[in-house]
Amino acid sequence: MTDVGIGIDIGIIGGSGLYAMEGLTVIEERAIKTPFGDPSDPFVIGEIDTPAGGTRVAFLARHGHGHRFTPTEVNYRANIFGMKLLGVHTILSASAVGSMKEDYKPTDIVFPHQFIDRTRHRPDTFFGDGIVAHVAFADPICASVSFLMGEVGRDAGATTHMGGVYVNMEGPQFSTRAESLLYRSWNVDVIGMTNLTEARLAREAEICYATMALVTDYDCWHPAHDDVDIEQILGYLRANAAMAQKILRNSIPRIAARKRDCACVNALQFAILTDHAVIPETTKQHLAPLIGKYVK
């Protein structure tokens, strides 16, 4: 593992079609080893140039360079743990989603605040191996970060929707029509394959997390639109990439400077149930970046 905390406050995780960060002056690429294996890619560490000066960030391509990993294969634990090792306190996520409502059109941007979990094949906790922790997760998104990004998006001229429910399916296949209609009956807003797993792990790591969901399609429920396909998704992502990156660039200095007075900061304070005396030493060592301030 690398040293914990090197003064990088903001992490950015980019999904389909967002493999790099425009306006990022690259300082270095850093490969990080974690107890959970290798992250999707080396972290690109650099500065975002803003009118207020440079802000250091760490960018990670969620699916790896060249899009090598399916949503299930992404090593979410290594990705979030790596962010923690770099000292990141806030993660801004960007990803493609399908719209489950007529009013959310392709190229719109949604800032969801809730999730429904339909995954079944992926690890989504740092705990186990002799330590049990149950973090509060009623409000899985850091609302202050999400609202700030939404404000920046509106100021930039994007069509934005604040709040709503993101249903996280497993993938890599898209929904069946029956599934899509079922989710519609639940009154969800968007559908994707990645963000809930990141949000769960970020909360366990006491990292603020917010997502910018870029609408690319209507899944397969809409009778007046073709069923979703990759060419369509990437076409709409390319159309919206400049706006998405502008929102990230303009949000970063404000988010980095804000006061962190949210529940994310101390999410583990009362979550660890295991008697500290019986936690295996190897587990304590592996999880020290997460639990070190609570478990000695």
C-alpha positions in Angstrom: 0.0 0.0 0.0 1.0 3.6 -0.4 1.1 6.3 2.3 -2.2 7.5 3.6 -3.2 11.0 2.7 -1.1 13.1 0.3 -3.3 16.2 0.2 -5.8 15.4 -2.5 -9.2 16.4 -1.4 -11.4 15.6 -4.4 -11.7 12.3 -6.3 -13.5 12.0 -9.7 -14.7 8.7 -11.0 -15.6 8.7 -14.7 -17.8 6.1 -16.4 -18.7 5.2 -20.0 -17.5 7.9 -22.3 -15.7 9.9 -19.6 -12.3 8.3 -19.5 -10.3 11.5 -19.1 -10.7 14.9 -17.5 -10.5 18.0 -19.8 -8.7 20.9 -18.1 -6.7 18.5 -15.8 -3.0 19.4 -15.7 -1.5 16.0 -15.0 1.2 15.8 -12.3 1.6 12.0 -12.2 -0.1 8.7 -12.6 0.0 6.6 -9.5 -0.6 2.8 -9.3 -1.9 1.9 -5.8 -2.0 -1.5 -4.2 -4.8 -2.2 -1.7 -5.8 -5.1 0.5 -8.6 -5.7 -2.0 -6.5 -5.9 -5.1 -5.8 -3.3 -7.8 -8.0 -0.4 -8.7 -9.4 -0.2 -12.2 -6.5 1.9 -13.4 -3.6 4.0 -12.1 -5.0 7.2 -10.5 -4.3 10.3 -12.6 -3.3 13.0 -10.1 -3.3 16.6 -11.2 -4.7 20.1 -10.9 -7.9 21.6 -12.3 -7.3 25.1 -13.4 -10.0 27.5 -12.2 -10.2 31.3 -11.9 -9.4 30.8 -8.2 -6.3 28.8 -9.0 -5.4 25.1 -9.1 -7.2 22.4 -7.1 -5.6 19.0 -6.8 -7.7 16.1 -7.7 -7.4 12.3 -8.4 -9.2 11.0 -11.5 -10.0 7.3 -12.0 -11.6 5.7 -15.0 -14.2 3.4 -13.5 -14.0 0.7 -16.2 -10.3 1.0 -16.8 -8.4 2.5 -19.8 -10.1 1.2 -22.9 -13.2 0.1 -21.0 -11.9 -3.3 -19.9 -14.2 -4.1 -17.0 -17.9 -4.9 -16.9 -19.9 -3.2 -14.1 -19.7 -6.5 -12.1 -15.9 -6.8 -12.7 -15.0 -3.3 -11.5 -13.1 -3.6 -8.3 -15.1 -1.1 -6.4 -13.5 -1.8 -3.1 -10.0 -1.2 -4.4 -11.2 2.0 -6.2 -12.7 3.6 -3.1 -9.9 2.3 -0.8 -7.4 3.8 -3.2 -9.2 7.2 -3.0 -9.0 6.9 0.8 -5.3 6.3 0.7 -4.8 9.4 -1.4 -6.5 11.5 1.3 -9.7 12.1 -0.8 -12.6 13.3 1.3 -15.2 13.8 -1.5 -15.9 11.7 -4.6 -17.7 13.2 -7.6 -19.0 10.4 -9.8 -20.2 10.7 -13.4 -21.9 7.9 -15.3 -24.4 7.1 -18.0 -28.0 6.2 -17.1 -31.2 5.4 -18.7 -34.3 7.5 -18.1 -37.3 6.0 -16.5 -39.5 9.1 -16.9 -40.8 10.9 -20.0 -39.6 14.2 -18.6 -35.9 13.1 -18.3 -34.6 13.3 -21.8 -31.3 12.2 -23.3 -28.5 14.8 -22.5 -30.4 15.8 -19.3 -28.4 15.5 -16.1 -29.9 14.0 -12.9 -28.5 14.3 -9.4 -30.2 11.4 -7.6 -30.4 11.2 -3.9 -31.7 7.6 -3.4 -30.9 4.1 -4.7 -32.6 0.7 -5.1 -30.3 -2.2 -5.2 -30.8 -4.9 -7.9 -27.2 -6.2 -7.9 -26.3 -9.7 -6.8 -22.7 -10.6 -7.8 -20.4 -8.0 -6.3 -18.7 -7.3 -3.0 -20.0 -4.1 -1.5 -18.5 -3.8 2.0 -15.0 -3.5 3.4 -16.0 -5.4 6.5 -16.0 -9.1 7.4 -12.9 -11.2 8.2 -13.4 -10.7 11.9 -15.0 -7.2 12.1 -18.6 -6.3 11.7 -19.8 -2.7 11.0 -23.3 -1.4 10.1 -23.2 2.2 8.8 -26.3 4.3 8.5 -27.3 4.5 4.9 -30.7 6.0 4.8 -29.4 9.0 2.9 -26.7 7.5 0.6 -25.7 10.7 -1.2 -24.0 13.6 0.4 -26.7 16.2 -0.1 -24.6 19.3 0.3 -22.2 18.1 -2.5 -25.1 17.1 -4.8 -27.0 20.4 -4.4 -23.8 22.3 -5.1 -23.1 20.4 -8.3 -26.8 20.9 -9.3 -26.5 24.6 -8.8 -23.3 24.7 -10.9 -25.1 22.7 -13.6 -28.0 25.1 -13.8 -25.7 28.1 -13.9 -23.9 26.5 -16.8 -27.1 26.1 -18.7 -27.6 22.3 -18.4 -31.1 20.8 -18.1 -30.8 19.4 -14.6 -33.1 17.4 -12.2 -32.3 17.4 -8.5 -33.0 14.4 -6.4 -34.8 11.2 -7.4 -34.2 7.4 -7.3 -31.5 5.5 -9.2 -32.1 1.8 -9.5 -28.8 -0.1 -9.7 -29.1 -3.2 -11.8 -26.4 -5.8 -12.2 -25.8 -5.8 -15.9 -23.9 -6.2 -18.2 -27.1 -6.8 -20.1 -29.6 -4.1 -20.3 -33.1 -4.6 -18.8 -35.8 -6.8 -20.2 -38.9 -5.0 -21.1 -40.7 -6.6 -18.1 -38.0 -5.4 -15.8 -38.1 -1.9 -17.2 -41.9 -1.7 -16.8 -41.6 -3.0 -13.2 -39.0 -0.3 -12.3 -41.3 2.3 -13.9 -44.1 1.0 -11.6 -41.8 1.7 -8.6 -41.6 5.4 -9.7 -37.8 5.3 -10.1 -36.1 8.1 -12.0 -33.0 6.6 -13.7 -31.3 3.2 -14.1 -27.6 2.4 -14.1 -25.1 -0.3 -13.2 -22.5 1.2 -10.9 -23.2 4.0 -8.5 -24.8 2.4 -5.6 -21.8 0.1 -4.9 -19.5 3.1 -4.9 -21.9 5.0 -2.6 -22.0 2.1 -0.1 -18.2 1.8 0.1 -17.7 5.6 0.2 -19.9 5.8 3.2 -18.0 3.1 5.0 -14.8 5.0 4.1 -16.3 8.2 5.5 -16.0 9.9 2.1 -18.7 12.2 0.8 -20.2 10.9 -2.4 -22.4 12.4 -5.1 -23.2 11.3 -8.6 -23.9 13.2 -11.8 -26.1 10.9 -13.9 -26.0 11.6 -17.6 -29.2 10.5 -19.4 -28.5 8.7 -22.6 -31.7 6.7 -23.4 -35.1 5.6 -22.2 -34.1 2.1 -21.3 -36.6 -0.1 -23.3 -39.9 1.0 -21.8 -40.7 3.9 -24.1 -42.9 2.8 -27.1 -41.8 5.8 -29.2 -38.0 5.3 -28.9 -35.7 2.5 -30.0 -34.4 0.1 -27.4 -31.1 1.1 -25.8 -27.8 0.3 -27.5 -24.2 1.2 -27.0 -23.9 3.4 -30.1 -26.8 5.5 -28.9 -25.4 5.8 -25.4 -21.9 6.9 -26.6 -23.5 9.4 -29.0 -25.4 11.2 -26.3 -22.4 11.0 -23.9 -20.2 12.7 -26.5 -22.9 15.4 -27.0 -23.0 16.0 -23.2 -19.3 15.5 -22.3 -18.3 19.1 -22.5 -21.1 20.2 -20.2 -20.4 17.3 -17.7 -16.8 18.3 -17.5 -17.6 22.0 -17.2 -19.8 21.1 -14.2 -17.0 19.1 -12.6 -14.4 21.8 -13.2 -16.6 24.6 -11.7 -17.8 22.5 -8.8 -14.4 21.3 -7.6 -13.0 24.5 -6.0 -16.3 25.1 -4.2 -16.6 21.6 -2.9 -12.9 21.5 -1.8 -13.4 24.7 0.2 -16.7 23.8 1.8 -17.1 22.9 5.5 -17.7 19.2 5.9 -20.4 19.2 8.5 -22.3 16.2 7.1 -22.9 12.7 8.6 -20.4 11.2 6.1 -17.5 12.5 8.2 -18.1 10.2 11.2 -20.1 7.4 9.6 -18.1 4.7 11.4 -18.1 6.3 14.8 -20.9 4.0 16.2 -21.0 1.5 13.4 -18.3 -1.0 14.5 -20.0 -3.7 16.7 -17.1 -6.1 17.1 -15.2 -6.1 20.4 -11.9 -4.4 19.5 -10.0 -7.0 21.4 -11.1 -9.9 19.2 -10.5 -8.2 15.8 -7.6 -10.0 14.0 -4.5 -8.0 13.8 -4.2 -8.5 10.1 -7.7 -7.1 9.6 -6.8 -4.1 11.8 -3.8 -3.5 9.7 -5.6 -3.9 6.4 -8.4 -1.5 7.4 -6.3 1.0 9.3 -7.0 3.8 6.8 -10.7 3.4 7.5 -10.9 2.3 11.2 -7.6 3.6 12.6 -9.2 6.6 14.5 -11.6 4.2 16.2 -9.7 0.9 16.6 -6.1 0.7 17.8 
